């Protein structure tokens, strides 16, 4: 009987120790959870936007709230409303993710730089805006601004300055703000066309460029004189300019403003109408 009583007493003590250990472990886990996600220790207390052209505070808060919800369910804040303001956790800070989040919400932003100063619990954010390089028009009433890399970043007003280099399409294409509309190589070539026709020696100036999304091999240029130029995009554009210059020199009496087009798709042959 004494052995049984002693064994039962040892079993009871072990159970008490076990439950006490579980209780302490649970308390420790709850404390760690509170310390990491709810206390002020890991919180970003200030967000400083260095560029005042766009107010990004709401986007920054939205980013941290979205990531914070994975670790702190809403019912926690209902139980402890005093911690509802603590959602900017430094452990949830990711330069790449926060940059993507900002650029997805603001396609007009090209680059984002972030700096987390842990000691001061401060997050600094700076950004640069995209610069308009082209005006891309689906129709006369539907135009978009495009940067030098071919990224569509904003819808243009119905009345826009004619000084912007303009590209028009024969058939509408799907537009996604913040995305490249055509390949970068195409825009490099188009930029070269505008550059080569901007010199005083050029035989014509570009009014706008027309492309067919289904056939990017052929380019159509509307000149400021009113006539159109047809040519293949892979042709030597400098040679085309030289050829037209020589053509104009050989026909001093021809009023080129009355031409409908000059077709250079079948070089060395040129067709005029």
C-alpha positions in Angstrom: 0.0 0.0 0.0 2.8 2.4 0.9 4.5 1.7 -2.5 1.3 2.4 -4.3 0.7 5.6 -2.3 4.3 6.7 -3.0 3.9 6.0 -6.8 0.7 7.9 -6.9 2.3 10.8 -5.1 5.2 10.9 -7.6 2.8 10.6 -10.6 0.8 13.5 -9.1 3.9 15.7 -8.7 5.0 15.0 -12.2 1.6 16.0 -13.6 1.7 19.2 -11.6 5.2 19.9 -12.9 4.1 19.1 -16.4 1.1 21.4 -16.3 3.1 24.1 -14.6 5.7 23.9 -17.4 2.9 24.1 -20.0 1.5 27.1 -18.2 4.9 28.9 -18.1 5.5 28.0 -21.8 2.1 29.4 -22.7 2.7 32.6 -20.7 6.1 32.9 -22.5 4.6 32.4 -25.9 1.9 35.0 -25.2 4.5 37.4 -23.9 6.7 37.0 -27.0 3.6 37.5 -29.2 2.7 40.6 -27.4 6.3 41.9 -27.4 6.8 41.3 -31.1 3.4 42.3 -32.6 1.6 44.5 -30.1 4.1 46.4 -28.0 5.8 49.5 -29.1 9.3 48.0 -29.2 9.2 46.9 -32.9 6.9 49.6 -34.1 7.8 52.2 -36.7 6.7 55.4 -35.0 7.3 57.8 -37.9 7.1 57.6 -41.7 8.9 60.4 -43.4 8.1 61.0 -47.1 11.0 63.0 -48.6 9.2 63.8 -51.8 6.1 65.9 -51.3 4.7 65.5 -54.9 2.5 62.5 -53.9 1.2 61.8 -50.4 2.1 58.1 -49.7 1.3 57.8 -46.0 -2.0 56.1 -46.7 -0.3 53.6 -49.0 2.4 52.8 -46.4 -0.2 52.3 -43.7 -2.2 50.0 -46.1 0.9 48.0 -46.8 1.7 47.3 -43.2 -2.0 46.7 -42.3 -2.2 44.1 -45.1 0.9 42.3 -43.9 0.1 42.7 -40.2 -3.3 41.0 -40.6 -1.5 37.7 -41.3 -0.1 37.7 -37.8 -2.6 39.8 -35.8 -6.3 38.9 -36.5 -8.9 41.7 -36.2 -10.4 40.1 -33.1 -7.2 40.8 -31.2 -7.7 44.5 -31.6 -11.3 44.2 -30.5 -10.1 42.6 -27.3 -7.2 45.1 -26.9 -8.2 48.2 -28.8 -5.3 50.2 -27.3 -2.9 48.3 -29.6 -4.8 49.0 -32.8 -2.4 51.7 -33.7 0.6 49.3 -33.6 0.5 47.8 -37.1 3.7 49.3 -38.6 5.9 46.4 -37.4 9.6 46.7 -38.4 9.8 42.9 -38.8 7.2 43.2 -41.6 9.3 45.7 -43.5 10.6 44.5 -46.9 12.1 47.1 -49.3 11.1 45.0 -52.4 7.6 44.4 -51.3 6.9 47.9 -50.2 8.3 49.2 -53.4 6.1 46.9 -55.5 3.1 47.9 -53.4 3.7 51.7 -53.9 4.4 51.3 -57.7 1.3 49.2 -58.2 -0.8 51.9 -56.6 1.0 54.7 -58.3 2.2 53.7 -61.8 3.5 57.3 -62.3 6.3 56.5 -59.8 9.4 55.1 -61.5 11.8 54.4 -58.6 11.3 54.1 -54.8 14.0 54.3 -52.2 13.3 53.2 -48.6 15.5 53.4 -45.5 14.6 52.0 -42.1 16.4 53.6 -39.2 15.8 51.0 -36.4 17.3 53.2 -33.6 14.9 56.0 -34.2 12.0 53.7 -35.3 11.8 55.8 -38.4 11.0 54.8 -42.0 12.2 57.2 -44.8 10.8 57.0 -48.3 11.9 58.8 -51.4 10.8 58.4 -55.0 11.1 59.7 -58.5 8.3 60.2 -61.0 8.3 59.0 -64.5 8.9 61.6 -67.2 6.6 61.8 -70.2 8.5 60.8 -73.4 5.5 59.9 -75.6 1.9 60.4 -76.1 0.2 57.1 -77.0 -3.2 57.4 -78.6 -5.7 54.6 -79.2 -8.3 57.2 -80.5 -8.4 61.0 -80.5 -10.1 60.8 -77.1 -8.1 58.1 -75.5 -4.5 58.9 -75.0 -1.9 57.9 -72.4 1.5 59.1 -71.2 4.5 56.8 -71.8 8.0 57.1 -70.4 11.3 56.5 -72.2 11.1 52.7 -71.5 7.6 52.3 -73.0 5.8 52.1 -69.7 2.2 53.5 -69.7 1.8 55.3 -66.5 -1.2 57.8 -66.8 -4.1 58.7 -68.9 -3.6 62.0 -70.8 -6.3 64.7 -70.9 -8.2 65.1 -74.2 -6.3 68.3 -75.0 -2.5 67.7 -74.7 0.4 69.8 -76.0 1.5 69.0 -79.6 5.2 69.2 -78.5 5.0 65.7 -77.1 6.2 62.9 -79.4 3.1 61.1 -80.4 2.4 57.5 -81.3 -0.9 56.3 -82.7 -2.2 52.8 -83.3 -4.5 51.5 -86.0 -6.2 49.0 -83.7 -6.6 49.4 -79.9 -4.5 47.4 -77.6 -4.9 46.4 -74.0 -3.6 49.0 -71.6 -2.3 48.2 -68.1 -0.9 51.2 -66.2 2.6 50.6 -65.0 3.3 48.0 -67.7 5.3 48.1 -70.9 3.0 48.4 -73.9 5.4 47.2 -76.6 8.9 45.8 -76.4 11.8 48.2 -75.4 13.6 47.7 -78.8 10.6 49.3 -80.6 10.7 52.4 -78.5 14.5 52.7 -79.0 14.0 52.7 -82.7 11.1 55.2 -82.5 13.2 57.5 -80.3 15.9 57.3 -83.0 13.4 58.3 -85.7 12.4 61.4 -83.7 16.0 62.2 -82.9 17.3 62.0 -86.5 14.4 64.2 -87.7 15.0 66.9 -85.1 18.1 68.3 -86.8 18.0 71.3 -89.1 19.3 69.2 -92.0 16.4 66.7 -91.9 14.2 66.6 -95.1 11.0 66.4 -92.9 9.7 66.6 -89.4 7.6 64.0 -87.7 4.0 65.0 -86.7 3.2 61.6 -85.3 4.0 57.9 -85.8 1.4 55.3 -86.7 1.9 51.6 -85.9 -0.1 48.5 -86.5 0.0 46.3 -83.3 -0.5 43.2 -85.5 2.4 44.1 -87.8 5.2 46.0 -86.1 7.5 45.5 -89.1 6.1 48.4 -91.0 6.0 52.0 -89.7 3.9 54.9 -91.0 5.0 58.5 -90.2 2.7 61.5 -90.7 5.1 64.4 -91.5 4.4 68.0 -90.6 4.2 68.7 -94.4 1.1 66.5 -94.5 2.3 63.5 -96.4 2.9 60.0 -95.0 6.1 57.9 -95.1 5.9 54.2 -95.3 9.0 52.1 -94.4 10.1 48.9 -92.8 11.3 49.3 -89.2 14.6 47.4 -89.8 15.6 49.6 -92.7 18.4 52.0 -92.3 16.5 55.2 -91.4 19.5 57.4 -92.0 19.6 56.1 -95.6 15.9 56.8 -96.0 16.4 60.4 -94.8 19.3 60.8 -97.3 17.2 59.3 -100.1 14.3 61.7 -99.5 16.6 64.6 -99.2 18.1 63.8 -102.6 14.6 63.2 -104.0 13.6 66.7 -102.8 16.8 68.2 -104.2 16.2 66.6 -107.6 12.6 67.9 -107.8 12.8 71.6 -106.8 9.5 72.4 -108.4 7.5 69.6 -106.7 5.2 70.7 -103.9 5.7 67.8 -101.5 3.0 69.2 -99.2 0.5 68.0 -101.8 1.8 64.5 -101.8 -0.3 61.7 -100.2 2.7 59.5 -99.4 6.2 58.4 -100.0 6.6 54.6 -99.9 10.1 53.3 -99.0 9.1 49.7 -98.1 10.7 48.4 -101.3 14.0 50.1 -101.4 16.0 51.0 -103.4 12.7 51.7 -105.3 10.6 54.6 -104.0 6.9 55.2 -104.8 5.3 58.6 -104.6 1.6 59.5 -104.8 
